[in-house]
Amino acid sequence: MAALSLDRQNVRGIGCGTGLVLITIVLFIPILWMLMLSLKTEGEYSQSALQLLPTIPQWDNYWDALTKIDFAKFMLNSLVLSLLYTVPTVITSAMAGFAFASLEGPGKRLYFGIIIAMLMIPAIVFIIPQFVIFARLRLTGSYWPWFLWGISGNAFHIFLFRQFFAGFPKELQEAAEADGASIARFFVQILLPNAKPALATSFILSFAYVWGDWFLPTIYLNADNTNLAAMLLNGYRNPQGFTITTVTMAAAVLYVLPLVIMFFLTQRWIMEGIATSGLKG
């Protein structure tokens, strides 16, 4: 019986491993296609977009991606815009998550229920009313909307921090209070240094959301202060006004590299944060 159970476990392990490899290959195909397309000539792309390998790699596409527009300027715009949203989002969401996890107050369950309900509302529902509000406040064309969104927190990140902080033993807070530590000191000096997985997860997800968003910058910003994601849509055109797809793909490869590097540097914390935040009630 023990041998049969072991064989079943081996078969399940092999099956799961094979499935994960297949899923990885399927997910990697678009990335590989983008890389290969960035090395083609525009003529090769026009003749057969499905042909994977370029005849002669066109490394000049990457130079064109850097020079046809002010790449560094729009990359810096993307960085500023992402940090302007991400930093306050992480701070305010962590504070709200700590309050829901460790503090008591009237209406706590009701307010947390509202936070959970907000996760079910599509973000597109808020676009028109938010634009009207910011337009009347004369904040369109500036980065202020992203900062205001950041300081108001994010429902998903509040939930993530709440679940993470709920896993800390109550005795830890009671011991800190017995030693004379205030709630703020306990949060800053004890909880946050031990919340690196949740902080890294929240930071990366928030940063990636703004870094790759082209829709809101297209609505709120102008051509001078928009981000690189929006510029990829219409920044690389030939004299006839048509998009140069191969150069655009080269720019897209350069644009995603910072996120890829950031993820690999923090993936241990991200995986731990996602795993632990879903286990605590």
C-alpha positions, 0 to 999 in steps of 0.5 A: 500500500505504501508503495502504491501511495508513493507511485501515485504521488510520483505520478501526480508530481510528474503530471503537475510538473508537466502541466506547469512546463506547458503553461510556461511555454504557452505564456512565453510564446507572446514574449518570444514573438515580441522579441523576434518581431523587434528584430525584423524589418518592417517588410518582413513583418508585413509579409508574414507576421507569423514567421518567428525568426528574422532573416537578419536581426535588425539591432538598429530597431532598438537604436531607433526606439531610443532616438525616434522619440525622447525615450529617456524623458518619457521613461522618466515620466513613467517612473515619476508617475508610478512612484507618485502613485505607488508610494502613498498607496503602499503607505496608506493601504498598510495603515488601513490594513493594520487598523482592520487587523489589529484595532477595534472600533465601531463599524469595523466589520461594516467598513471592511465589508465595503472595502471587499465590495469595492473589489467587485466593482469594475474600475471603468465605472469610476472613470467618467465621474473621476474625470469630471471631478478632476476637470472641475478641480483643474487637475487634468494635465498634471500628475495630481490625480495619481497622487490623490488616488495613491493617498486614498489607498487601494481596496485590494492592497488594504485587503492584502495588508489586513490578511498579512497583519492578521497573522501576527500574534496579538501577544506581540502588540500587547507586549509592546503596549505593556512596554510603553510603545504607542500604536504608531511606534508598534506599527512602524518599528515592529510590524513594518520591518517584519512585513517585507513580503506584503510591502514588496508585493504591494509595491510591485503590483502598484508600480506595474499597474501604473507603469504599464497603463496607457489608458488613464495617461491618454485621458488626463495628460498631454503629449509632453508629460505622458508616460512611455506606455501611452507614447508606444501607441502613436509615437513610432510612425513613418512619414505616411503616418503608419505605425512602425510595428517592429520599432514599437516592439523594440521599445516595448521590450526596453520598457518591460525590462525594468519590471522584469528585473524588479520582479526577479530581485523581489520574487521571493518576497512577492511569492511569500506575500501572496501566499501568506496573505491568503491564509489568515482569517 
